[in-house]
Amino acid sequence: MRLGIAAALGAVGLGGLSGCATKGQVRLLEAEVHSLRVETARRDSARAAALAAVLTLQQRIMDSLGATQEALRTMDLRVQGDLTDVQRQLLQVQELSGQSQVRLSELKAQLDARAEQAAAAGRPGGGGGGVAAPVDTAARPMGPTADQLYQGARNQHTRGARSTARAAYQEFLKTNPTDLRAPDALYYIGLTFGEETPDSATAYYRQVLGQFAQSARAPTALFQLGKLAEARQNPAAARIYYERLLKDYPRSDDAELARDRLKNLRP
């Protein structure tokens, strides 16, 4: 096409040199120019259509990616919700299992008590004239021993069943308030509350300090009180607890931990 136009222009030029261009030559030039314009328009239209197709495809890809991301986000939320439900169900199973173990311990203690009563009744001299005294089956059964209660509470605490362990610790303290493990039970109850319910944890740690200030759990309770104060953004209170620990229990294992906390404590 361009060669034709060049030839036509050459013919017109030659005609110009020899005189005026003929009408046929002018018409030929006009036809060639028109054809060039039509071809150029056609190619531009094809390019525009191809570009529009590319843009449409790109938009579809972007829409597909957006839909995929939204589907993944929704699925992630569902999976997280399912995992939360599973964890809650596992916790409930642990709680029920812990209660069952406590109940089994009680039943075992009752059976042991009845066996002891029967053995005592059958011993010589246990009844008048060497005759065995009848066992009072209506007698009130004995509950679990202090060791059984405390060990059951520790087992549940170790397994993560905090509410079951807390109830067992409280039952232990109710029936054995003067036991040597009473300060440990109070301290562990505080741990079962932790930072989720700091007010309750604080109350039990303070009971350790108020009732058993000379026990090995007292400095640890002070250290936990300091940590709770830090978690509640109260460095002044934390400093008071740590400094009291260093003053009252300078040789305890928690004293060194308190010194480190004081060094990193913000004013």
C-alpha positions in Angstrom: 0.0 0.0 0.0 2.7 2.5 0.9 4.7 1.5 -2.2 1.6 2.3 -4.3 1.3 5.7 -2.6 5.0 6.3 -3.2 4.7 5.4 -6.9 1.7 7.7 -7.2 3.5 10.5 -5.5 6.5 9.8 -7.8 4.2 10.0 -10.9 2.7 13.2 -9.6 6.2 14.6 -9.0 7.3 13.7 -12.5 4.2 15.1 -13.9 4.9 18.2 -12.0 8.3 18.5 -13.5 6.9 18.0 -17.0 3.9 20.2 -16.3 0.7 19.8 -14.3 -0.4 16.4 -12.9 -3.2 14.7 -14.8 -6.6 14.1 -13.2 -6.0 10.4 -13.3 -2.9 10.7 -11.3 -4.6 12.8 -8.7 -7.5 10.3 -8.4 -5.0 7.5 -8.0 -3.2 9.4 -5.2 -6.5 10.1 -3.4 -7.5 6.4 -3.7 -4.3 5.3 -2.2 -4.5 7.7 0.7 -8.0 6.6 1.4 -7.0 3.0 1.3 -4.2 3.8 3.7 -6.6 5.5 6.1 -9.0 2.6 6.0 -6.2 0.1 6.7 -4.8 2.2 9.5 -8.3 2.5 11.1 -8.9 -1.2 10.8 -5.6 -2.0 12.5 -6.3 0.5 15.3 -9.7 -1.0 15.8 -8.1 -4.5 16.0 -5.6 -3.3 18.5 -8.3 -1.6 20.6 -10.3 -4.8 20.6 -7.3 -6.9 21.6 -6.5 -4.4 24.4 -10.1 -4.4 25.6 -10.0 -8.2 25.7 -6.8 -8.2 27.7 -8.2 -5.7 30.2 -11.4 -7.7 30.5 -9.4 -10.9 31.2 -7.2 -9.0 33.7 -10.4 -7.8 35.5 -11.7 -11.3 35.6 -8.5 -12.6 37.1 -8.5 -9.8 39.7 -12.2 -10.7 40.6 -11.3 -14.4 40.8 -8.3 -13.6 43.1 -10.5 -11.4 45.3 -13.2 -14.1 45.5 -10.5 -16.7 46.3 -9.0 -14.5 49.1 -12.5 -13.9 50.6 -13.2 -17.7 50.5 -9.9 -18.4 52.2 -10.6 -15.8 54.9 -14.1 -17.2 55.5 -12.7 -20.8 55.7 -10.0 -19.6 58.1 -12.6 -18.1 60.3 -14.6 -21.2 60.2 -11.6 -23.4 61.0 -10.7 -21.1 64.0 -14.3 -21.3 65.2 -14.3 -25.1 64.9 -10.9 -25.4 66.7 -12.3 -23.2 69.5 -15.4 -25.4 69.8 -13.2 -28.5 69.9 -11.0 -27.0 72.6 -14.1 -26.1 74.7 -15.4 -29.7 74.3 -12.1 -31.1 75.3 -12.0 -28.9 78.4 -15.5 -30.0 79.3 -14.5 -33.6 78.9 -11.4 -33.0 81.2 -13.7 -31.3 83.7 -16.1 -34.2 83.7 -13.2 -36.7 83.9 -11.8 -34.8 86.8 -15.1 -34.8 88.7 -15.4 -38.6 88.0 -11.9 -39.2 89.5 -12.8 -37.2 92.6 -16.0 -39.2 93.0 -14.1 -42.5 92.5 -11.6 -41.4 95.2 -14.5 -40.7 97.5 -16.0 -44.1 96.9 -12.7 -45.8 97.4 -12.2 -44.0 100.7 -15.7 -45.1 101.8 -15.0 -48.7 100.9 -11.7 -48.6 102.8 -13.4 -47.1 105.8 -16.1 -49.8 105.8 -13.5 -52.5 105.4 -11.6 -51.2 108.4 -14.8 -51.0 110.5 -15.6 -54.6 109.5 -12.1 -55.8 110.4 -12.2 -53.9 113.8 -15.6 -55.5 114.6 -14.2 -59.0 113.9 -11.1 -58.7 116.1 -11.1 -60.5 119.4 -12.1 -58.2 122.1 -13.8 -56.0 119.7 -17.1 -56.9 121.1 -18.5 -58.1 124.4 -17.6 -61.8 125.3 -15.5 -62.2 122.2 -18.6 -61.9 120.0 -18.1 -59.6 117.0 -20.1 -56.4 117.2 -22.5 -55.8 114.4 -21.4 -53.3 111.8 -23.6 -50.2 111.7 -24.5 -50.1 108.0 -26.3 -46.8 108.6 -23.2 -45.1 109.8 -22.1 -42.0 107.9 -19.4 -43.0 105.3 -16.1 -41.3 105.6 -14.9 -39.0 102.8 -11.7 -38.9 101.0 -8.5 -38.5 102.9 -6.4 -35.3 102.9 -3.8 -37.0 100.7 -6.4 -38.1 98.2 -8.0 -34.7 98.0 -4.7 -32.9 97.6 -3.3 -35.4 95.0 -6.5 -35.3 93.1 -6.3 -31.5 92.9 -2.7 -31.6 91.8 -3.5 -34.1 89.1 -6.3 -32.0 87.7 -4.2 -28.9 87.9 -1.4 -30.6 85.9 -3.8 -31.7 83.3 -5.1 -28.1 82.8 -8.6 -28.7 84.4 -8.3 -25.5 86.4 -11.8 -25.2 87.7 -12.0 -28.8 88.8 -8.6 -28.4 90.5 -9.7 -25.2 92.2 -12.8 -27.0 93.6 -10.6 -29.8 94.9 -8.1 -27.4 96.5 -11.0 -25.6 98.2 -12.5 -28.8 99.5 -9.0 -29.8 100.8 -8.7 -26.5 102.7 -12.3 -26.8 104.0 -11.6 -30.2 105.6 -7.9 -29.8 106.4 -7.3 -26.1 107.2 -4.2 -26.8 109.4 -2.6 -29.3 107.0 1.1 -28.5 106.1 0.0 -28.2 102.5 -2.6 -25.5 103.2 -0.3 -22.7 102.0 0.4 -24.7 98.8 -3.3 -25.2 98.2 -4.0 -21.5 98.6 -1.1 -20.6 96.3 -2.3 -23.1 93.6 -5.8 -21.7 93.8 -4.3 -18.3 92.9 -2.5 -19.9 90.0 -5.8 -21.4 88.7 -7.2 -17.9 88.4 -4.0 -16.4 86.8 -4.0 -13.2 84.8 -7.5 -13.9 83.5 -9.1 -13.0 86.8 -6.3 -11.1 88.7 -8.5 -9.9 91.5 -9.3 -13.4 92.6 -5.7 -14.5 92.2 -4.5 -11.5 94.3 -6.9 -12.4 97.1 -5.5 -15.9 97.4 -1.9 -14.8 97.2 -2.6 -12.4 100.0 -4.2 -15.1 102.1 -0.9 -17.0 101.8 1.0 -14.0 103.1 -1.6 -13.3 105.9 -2.0 -16.8 107.2 1.3 -18.5 106.3 3.9 -15.7 106.2 6.6 -18.2 107.4 5.9 -20.8 104.7 8.0 -21.4 101.6 5.1 -20.2 99.5 5.1 -16.7 101.0 7.9 -15.3 98.8 6.5 -17.0 95.7 3.1 -15.4 96.4 4.8 -12.0 96.7 6.5 -12.6 93.4 3.3 -13.5 91.7 1.6 -10.4 93.1 4.4 -8.3 91.6 3.9 -10.0 88.2 0.1 -9.4 88.3 0.8 -5.7 89.1 3.1 -5.5 86.1 0.5 -7.1 83.9 -2.1 -4.5 85.1 0.3 -1.7 84.1 1.0 -0.7 87.7 4.8 -0.6 88.1 4.6 1.2 91.4 2.7 -1.6 93.1 5.0 -4.2 91.5 8.0 -2.4 92.9 6.5 -2.5 96.4 5.9 -6.3 96.2 9.4 -7.0 94.8 11.1 -4.8 97.4 9.1 -6.4 100.2 10.2 -9.8 98.9 13.8 -8.8 99.0 13.4 -7.3 102.5 11.4 -10.2 104.1 12.8 -13.1 102.2 16.3 -12.2 101.0 17.5 -15.8 100.8 14.6 -17.2 99.0 14.8 -18.6 95.5 12.4 -15.8 94.3 14.7 -13.0 95.6 17.0 -13.2 92.6 14.0 -13.2 90.2 12.7 -10.1 92.0 16.0 -8.3 91.6 15.9 -9.0 87.8 12.4 -7.7 87.6 13.3 -4.5 89.5 16.2 -3.8 87.1 13.8 -4.0 84.1 10.9 -2.3 85.8 9.9 1.0 84.3 9.7 4.0 86.7 
